[in-house]
Amino acid sequence: MTRRETVLALLSGAATTAALPAFAQQAEWRQNYDSGARNAVARSHTPMLSPESLQATEAAIVAYRELASRGGWPMLQLTDKMSVGSSGPGVVALRQRLVVTGDLNANAGTSNVYDSYVEAGVRNFQARVGLSTTGAITRATVAALNVPIERRIRQLETNVVRLRTWSGNLGNRYVVANIPAALVETVENGVVATRHAAGVGKIDRQSPLLQTKIPEINFNPTWTVPASIIRKDLIPKMRKEPGYLTESKIRIIGPNGEIPPERVNWNSDEATRYTFRQDPGGDFNSLGVVRINIPSPYGVYMHDTPAKGIFGDDFRFVSSGCMRVQNVRDYVGWLLKDTPGWDRAKIDQVIQSGERINARISNPVPCYWVYVTAWATPDGGVQFRDDIYNKDGLGPAPVAQLHGDQDI
């Protein structure tokens, strides 16, 4: 493998390992946009926080600097929505851009047809920047493709320092929640066991960085509304929708017991003197069917949610600081796997019962909430995420600015 091929393999993590058919240069192949090139996007088994990831990220910095010395990549001027079957000069430019970072094999030709090889290249790129792997061109995809290489290098340089901080022994079993990626990894014996999309803190209600251990799982929990949410959300909501608390099964608890909502003056701060508690219920309770306790000075935790549609969104900065976890039963099953009496059947049975039950984890699992916007793994290529909280100091996040305006 030449040095250039090695660089491209590192950058993309997939494209150069997928051999193209021998007839890839033939004109007939170039027009065959129904060919069988819809290869699955590679998923790395290497933990983001690991010596291997640190080493790969250091190598990625060298590779990107080399790319920059050769001119980096061209900016794309794509104004039309493109997917398999589209054609035109924009497809040629897109091919060239994907080849530069190894997301598309250079042997894939120069046709102006958006074939399934281009689609696979776009999907690989989208996976590396945390976008839905549709294989179609959207505004967010174009914005990510057009991030200058100089910014990508600075991202890598900033984040390799963070990775070095976490390159030691984190434990045999541990959880990493990467906030800008809105992603949770469980790691066991140096390998990623499960991955879960997450909903994390809004830009103005950020999820904190922390290091703790997970000691307990609460099944079918109640939800006590935090004071900040009472002030910022609940009081304004009640002014507009007086029936909201009743519909959401949230009770107001005062010194002498439960208080009817109509007896509270919602045009004052009276409500801040009371406790607001939501009944258990996976269909409506804000914590869903599970709360994962994590001791910290910030009062945050991880939990299920009844609003599972958020996990299909690219922009998952939706909470007031706590973290919502996709496929929470799989996550909890992994956390409790070494705790006697808590197999998956037991977990499902307890959730189905609706009974409030707490499960103490035999060996509390280390849990790290971190902030990493660029990293690499030997088997997953170079990954980038928007600096949603502006901790890298590089200015506005280019993709997040398009939130709600994704389509061309």
Secondary structure, DSSP 8 states (H G I E B T S, - for coil): --HHHHHHHHHHSSGGGS---TTTTSHHHHT-TTSS---------S-SSSHHHHHHHHHHHHHHHHHHHTT--------S-B-TT-BSHHHHHHHHHHHHTTSS-GGG---SB--HHHHHHHHHHHHHTT----SSB-HHHHHHHTS-HHHHHHHHHHHHHHHHHT-S---SEEEEEETTTTEEEEEETTEEEEEEEEEEE-TTS----EEEEEEEEEES--EE--HHHIIIIIHHHHHH-TTHHHHTTEEEEETTEEE-GGGS-TTTTGGGGSEEEE---TTT-TTTTEEEE---TT---EE--S-GGGGG-S--EEESS-EEETTHHHHHHHHTTTSTT--HHHHHHHHHHT--EEEEEEEEEEEEEE--SEEEETTTEEEE---TT--S-S-S-TTGGGTT----
